[in-house]
Amino acid sequence: MNDKLLRVGTTYIPVGDVERSSEWYVTNLEAELNYKDVDKAILNLANQSIFLVRSKENESANFIDVHGKERFSLTFEVDGLEALENVRGNFIRRGVRVGEIEDRGHSGRNFVFYDVDGNTFDVWSELSPTFREKYLVSESK
């Protein structure tokens, strides 16, 4: 028996309109819709279960850091800089609001994007070595 936390299984994201938001995630992020009712939608996205939960107006998963900057609470990984550029380009073609590719002073590059409800997410060009090993993702970038 392993007595430690093993993985993040579900992320909950506040949304204003479950129908509109679930359609946005399926269309723009290619999420798989598993369930939907008036209060929530359950999606498979990036090897995780994502719950879109109907929330009060102007709620988001974002937060303000100590310096007053609005931050994201979730980072997605892609396999290399070329993949990062391609994902960003695909998002732009789909009309998703995206930020510029950034060098934040650590390995890899990042950009942020925003869902239809204003939730901010990050994308990082460095795929976790553990994920790569476990799921046998090719080393070629």
Backbone as CSV, one residue per row, in Angstrom:
resi,resn,N_x,N_y,N_z,CA_x,CA_y,CA_z,C_x,C_y,C_z
1,MET,0.849,-1.188,0.000,0.000,0.000,0.000,0.891,1.246,0.000
2,ASN,0.515,2.231,-0.793,1.274,3.469,-0.892,0.500,4.564,-0.173
3,ASP,1.044,5.059,0.929,0.340,6.023,1.771,0.762,7.459,1.494
4,LYS,0.658,7.868,0.232,0.934,9.256,-0.129,0.015,9.654,-1.270
5,LEU,-0.114,10.943,-1.489,-0.918,11.425,-2.609,-0.230,11.025,-3.900
6,LEU,-0.966,10.475,-4.837,-0.376,9.945,-6.060,-0.557,10.824,-7.282
7,ARG,-1.651,11.542,-7.372,-1.877,12.370,-8.546,-3.024,13.329,-8.278
8,VAL,-3.114,14.347,-9.103,-4.284,15.216,-9.083,-5.296,14.575,-10.021
9,GLY,-6.448,14.237,-9.511,-7.447,13.545,-10.316,-8.441,14.465,-10.982
10,THR,-8.842,15.528,-10.285,-9.888,16.406,-10.791,-9.550,17.857,-10.475
11,THR,-9.818,18.709,-11.427,-9.715,20.151,-11.233,-11.099,20.742,-11.451
12,TYR,-11.511,21.643,-10.565,-12.809,22.301,-10.653,-12.602,23.727,-11.142
13,ILE,-13.348,24.103,-12.161,-13.215,25.425,-12.762,-14.583,26.113,-12.732
14,PRO,-14.656,27.313,-12.152,-15.929,28.028,-12.111,-16.280,28.606,-13.477
15,VAL,-17.549,28.463,-13.846,-18.034,28.997,-15.124,-19.408,29.632,-14.919
16,GLY,-19.763,30.539,-15.798,-21.056,31.204,-15.719,-22.176,30.410,-16.353
17,ASP,-21.894,29.761,-17.476,-22.906,29.023,-18.240,-22.284,27.697,-18.653
18,VAL,-22.745,26.624,-18.065,-22.155,25.301,-18.294,-22.238,24.903,-19.772
19,GLU,-23.344,25.162,-20.414,-23.512,24.804,-21.830,-22.477,25.529,-22.693
20,ARG,-22.413,26.838,-22.548,-21.490,27.647,-23.336,-20.034,27.256,-23.059
21,SER,-19.697,27.108,-21.795,-18.318,26.798,-21.424,-17.901,25.397,-21.874
22,SER,-18.769,24.416,-21.696,-18.403,23.057,-22.107,-18.214,23.002,-23.623
23,GLU,-19.050,23.711,-24.362,-18.879,23.770,-25.817,-17.538,24.419,-26.180
24,TRP,-17.149,25.471,-25.462,-15.877,26.152,-25.703,-14.707,25.197,-25.462
25,TYR,-14.726,24.466,-24.362,-13.638,23.534,-24.045,-13.551,22.391,-25.060
26,VAL,-14.683,21.876,-25.476,-14.685,20.797,-26.468,-14.175,21.316,-27.807
27,THR,-14.644,22.471,-28.237,-14.265,23.030,-29.535,-12.822,23.526,-29.565
28,ASN,-12.420,24.278,-28.550,-11.121,24.943,-28.591,-9.972,24.161,-27.980
29,LEU,-10.248,23.333,-26.976,-9.190,22.567,-26.321,-9.275,21.076,-26.637
30,GLU,-10.268,20.698,-27.440,-10.487,19.309,-27.836,-10.710,18.392,-26.637
31,ALA,-11.360,18.932,-25.604,-11.731,18.136,-24.436,-12.824,17.160,-24.826
32,GLU,-12.909,16.067,-24.091,-13.955,15.060,-24.303,-15.024,15.258,-23.234
33,LEU,-16.250,15.494,-23.661,-17.359,15.700,-22.732,-17.892,14.347,-22.268
34,ASN,-17.907,14.140,-20.940,-18.402,12.879,-20.374,-19.779,13.004,-19.756
35,TYR,-20.112,14.193,-19.269,-21.385,14.391,-18.593,-21.669,15.886,-18.562
36,LYS,-22.973,16.213,-18.613,-23.345,17.624,-18.505,-24.762,17.727,-17.980
37,ASP,-24.951,18.632,-17.021,-26.290,19.041,-16.609,-26.253,20.556,-16.423
38,VAL,-27.258,21.137,-15.855,-27.333,22.592,-15.751,-26.277,23.171,-14.798
39,ASP,-25.791,22.367,-13.860,-24.858,22.863,-12.849,-23.400,22.485,-13.073
40,LYS,-23.138,21.492,-13.921,-21.748,21.071,-14.117,-21.591,20.304,-15.415
41,ALA,-20.353,20.284,-15.888,-19.953,19.424,-16.997,-18.671,18.723,-16.568
42,ILE,-18.535,17.475,-16.959,-17.339,16.703,-16.644,-16.622,16.413,-17.954
43,LEU,-15.370,16.846,-18.025,-14.567,16.702,-19.243,-13.317,15.885,-18.959
44,ASN,-12.826,15.191,-19.972,-11.472,14.639,-19.956,-10.620,15.602,-20.759
45,LEU,-9.535,16.078,-20.136,-8.638,17.017,-20.798,-7.248,16.853,-20.211
46,ALA,-6.271,16.609,-21.045,-4.873,16.530,-20.630,-4.673,15.500,-19.518
47,ASN,-5.263,14.328,-19.707,-5.117,13.229,-18.754,-5.643,13.561,-17.360
48,GLN,-6.677,14.369,-17.312,-7.271,14.745,-16.037,-8.769,14.966,-16.224
49,SER,-9.496,14.800,-15.150,-10.913,15.102,-15.147,-11.088,16.577,-14.770
50,ILE,-11.809,17.310,-15.611,-12.071,18.726,-15.378,-13.572,18.897,-15.163
51,PHE,-13.937,19.474,-14.030,-15.337,19.779,-13.754,-15.545,21.265,-13.995
52,LEU,-16.440,21.599,-14.890,-16.869,22.985,-15.086,-18.100,23.163,-14.207
53,VAL,-18.004,24.016,-13.199,-19.057,24.152,-12.200,-19.699,25.528,-12.317
54,ARG,-21.018,25.536,-12.479,-21.742,26.804,-12.558,-21.554,27.563,-11.251
55,SER,-21.108,28.806,-11.381,-20.746,29.613,-10.220,-21.417,30.973,-10.286
56,LYS,-21.263,31.725,-9.229,-21.788,33.091,-9.211,-21.079,33.925,-10.261
57,GLU,-21.709,35.008,-10.671,-21.154,35.911,-11.674,-19.777,36.430,-11.254
58,ASN,-18.881,36.507,-12.221,-17.523,37.037,-12.061,-16.603,36.195,-11.182
59,GLU,-16.929,34.940,-10.938,-16.017,34.028,-10.252,-14.999,33.530,-11.266
60,SER,-13.781,33.252,-10.794,-12.785,32.621,-11.658,-11.805,31.844,-10.799
61,ALA,-10.996,31.029,-11.450,-9.965,30.257,-10.762,-8.703,31.087,-10.565
62,ASN,-8.681,32.310,-11.063,-7.512,33.185,-10.958,-7.375,33.712,-9.534
63,PHE,-6.179,34.173,-9.195,-5.960,34.809,-7.902,-4.954,35.938,-8.061
64,ILE,-4.893,36.799,-7.078,-3.978,37.945,-7.088,-2.794,37.619,-6.176
65,ASP,-1.575,37.734,-6.723,-0.390,37.450,-5.910,-0.033,38.650,-5.034
66,VAL,1.009,38.519,-4.245,1.417,39.543,-3.295,1.804,40.860,-3.973
67,HIS,2.156,40.804,-5.256,2.537,42.000,-6.006,1.361,42.611,-6.772
68,GLY,0.158,42.065,-6.565,-1.032,42.602,-7.209,-1.276,42.090,-8.617
69,LYS,-0.506,41.073,-9.048,-0.660,40.524,-10.395,-1.634,39.349,-10.371
70,GLU,-2.577,39.353,-11.345,-3.501,38.232,-11.454,-2.756,37.010,-11.980
71,ARG,-2.989,35.870,-11.348,-2.280,34.640,-11.682,-3.238,33.515,-12.056
72,PHE,-2.705,32.557,-12.778,-3.412,31.332,-13.135,-3.174,30.299,-12.040
73,SER,-4.014,29.284,-11.992,-3.839,28.236,-10.997,-3.531,26.883,-11.629
74,LEU,-3.374,26.843,-12.946,-3.169,25.570,-13.626,-2.245,25.763,-14.824
75,THR,-1.234,24.900,-14.932,-0.319,24.913,-16.072,-0.442,23.605,-16.831
76,PHE,-0.643,23.705,-18.130,-0.617,22.539,-19.014,0.788,22.407,-19.581
77,GLU,1.211,21.177,-19.865,2.526,20.932,-20.449,2.379,20.438,-21.878
78,VAL,3.316,20.841,-22.716,3.435,20.298,-24.069,4.864,19.798,-24.244
79,ASP,5.123,19.092,-25.316,6.415,18.441,-25.519,7.331,19.280,-26.406
80,GLY,7.894,20.358,-25.837,8.893,21.146,-26.530,8.386,22.479,-27.050
81,LEU,9.360,23.315,-27.447,9.067,24.664,-27.926,8.237,24.654,-29.210
82,GLU,8.551,23.761,-30.134,7.773,23.687,-31.376,6.314,23.360,-31.075
83,ALA,6.076,22.423,-30.159,4.698,22.082,-29.770,4.018,23.285,-29.123
84,LEU,4.756,24.022,-28.283,4.203,25.221,-27.643,3.761,26.222,-28.703
85,GLU,4.619,26.472,-29.680,4.292,27.411,-30.755,3.094,26.927,-31.569
86,ASN,3.044,25.625,-31.840,1.930,25.067,-32.613,0.609,25.164,-31.859
87,VAL,0.626,24.833,-30.572,-0.596,24.930,-29.766,-1.075,26.375,-29.725
88,ARG,-0.164,27.297,-29.486,-0.531,28.715,-29.450,-1.127,29.151,-30.789
89,GLY,-0.498,28.748,-31.893,-1.015,29.084,-33.221,-2.404,28.510,-33.453
90,ASN,-2.623,27.268,-33.022,-3.953,26.647,-33.148,-4.984,27.417,-32.337
91,PHE,-4.608,27.819,-31.125,-5.526,28.603,-30.295,-5.881,29.922,-30.973
92,ILE,-4.893,30.583,-31.533,-5.134,31.862,-32.216,-6.094,31.660,-33.379
93,ARG,-5.876,30.610,-34.177,-6.763,30.325,-35.314,-8.198,30.047,-34.861
94,ARG,-8.356,29.512,-33.674,-9.689,29.217,-33.138,-10.314,30.417,-32.440
95,GLY,-9.568,31.503,-32.341,-10.094,32.708,-31.708,-9.928,32.738,-30.195
96,VAL,-9.080,31.867,-29.647,-8.820,31.863,-28.213,-7.897,33.039,-27.882
97,ARG,-8.198,33.743,-26.817,-7.345,34.843,-26.357,-6.082,34.249,-25.728
98,VAL,-4.918,34.636,-26.251,-3.636,34.107,-25.777,-2.668,35.249,-25.504
99,GLY,-1.690,34.977,-24.628,-0.608,35.909,-24.380,0.586,35.564,-25.257
100,GLU,1.617,36.380,-25.160,2.855,36.141,-25.901,3.638,34.994,-25.278
101,ILE,4.502,34.361,-26.077,5.415,33.355,-25.535,6.445,34.094,-24.690
102,GLU,6.663,33.607,-23.475,7.507,34.283,-22.500,8.694,33.428,-22.088
103,ASP,9.791,34.097,-21.775,10.940,33.501,-21.105,10.851,33.979,-19.665
104,ARG,10.538,33.096,-18.745,10.347,33.480,-17.342,11.580,33.212,-16.481
105,GLY,12.713,32.916,-17.130,13.945,32.740,-16.394,14.201,31.323,-15.918
106,HIS,13.356,30.392,-16.296,13.574,28.978,-15.984,13.588,28.209,-17.294
107,SER,13.796,26.916,-17.238,13.838,26.146,-18.482,12.509,26.233,-19.216
108,GLY,12.584,26.171,-20.524,11.388,26.201,-21.343,10.796,27.588,-21.507
109,ARG,9.673,27.632,-22.191,8.934,28.870,-22.446,7.469,28.628,-22.091
110,ASN,6.745,29.715,-21.910,5.340,29.638,-21.506,4.512,30.661,-22.260
111,PHE,3.217,30.421,-22.303,2.244,31.451,-22.651,0.975,31.180,-21.864
112,VAL,0.169,32.199,-21.708,-1.118,32.034,-21.034,-2.238,32.114,-22.067
113,PHE,-3.367,31.508,-21.709,-4.584,31.655,-22.504,-5.763,31.757,-21.559
114,TYR,-6.885,32.204,-22.101,-8.061,32.506,-21.301,-9.259,31.767,-21.863
115,ASP,-10.063,31.200,-20.967,-11.294,30.563,-21.438,-12.392,31.608,-21.590
116,VAL,-13.556,31.182,-21.988,-14.681,32.072,-22.273,-15.171,32.798,-21.016
117,ASP,-14.839,32.280,-19.826,-15.240,32.894,-18.567,-14.143,33.744,-17.933
118,GLY,-12.996,33.876,-18.605,-11.904,34.673,-18.076,-10.939,33.919,-17.182
119,ASN,-11.124,32.601,-17.027,-10.144,31.803,-16.298,-8.854,31.788,-17.102
120,THR,-7.741,32.013,-16.420,-6.439,32.058,-17.071,-5.711,30.739,-16.842
121,PHE,-5.083,30.237,-17.901,-4.298,29.006,-17.820,-2.941,29.251,-18.451
122,ASP,-1.971,28.476,-18.013,-0.609,28.574,-18.502,-0.292,27.341,-19.336
123,VAL,0.580,27.502,-20.317,1.102,26.373,-21.091,2.621,26.467,-21.049
124,TRP,3.271,25.361,-20.719,4.728,25.297,-20.557,5.301,24.300,-21.542
125,SER,6.433,24.627,-22.122,7.035,23.787,-23.164,7.803,22.585,-22.631
126,GLU,7.842,22.399,-21.320,8.638,21.310,-20.752,7.748,20.202,-20.209
127,LEU,7.719,19.083,-20.895,6.937,17.938,-20.457,7.638,17.251,-19.289
128,SER,6.904,16.953,-18.250,7.446,16.303,-17.063,8.149,14.992,-17.424
129,PRO,9.397,14.800,-16.960,10.105,13.538,-17.248,9.350,12.315,-16.741
130,THR,8.674,12.435,-15.604,7.906,11.315,-15.065,6.754,10.960,-16.001
131,PHE,6.052,11.975,-16.515,4.964,11.725,-17.448,5.509,11.101,-18.731
132,ARG,6.608,11.637,-19.217,7.235,11.135,-20.441,7.577,9.654,-20.278
133,GLU,8.196,9.306,-19.151,8.600,7.925,-18.891,7.391,7.007,-18.735
134,LYS,6.425,7.420,-17.951,5.263,6.580,-17.658,4.420,6.317,-18.898
135,TYR,4.266,7.335,-19.723,3.384,7.200,-20.888,4.170,7.023,-22.195
136,LEU,5.483,6.812,-22.067,6.336,6.482,-23.210,6.225,7.490,-24.336
137,VAL,6.206,8.763,-23.971,6.175,9.820,-24.973,7.551,9.898,-25.614
138,SER,7.606,9.986,-26.909,8.860,10.017,-27.662,9.730,11.178,-27.218
139,GLU,11.036,10.956,-27.191,12.004,12.005,-26.849,12.163,13.031,-27.957
140,SER,11.777,12.690,-29.178,11.961,13.633,-30.280,11.044,14.822,-30.135
141,LYS,11.613,15.977,-30.334,10.821,17.216,-30.226,10.756,17.806,-31.586
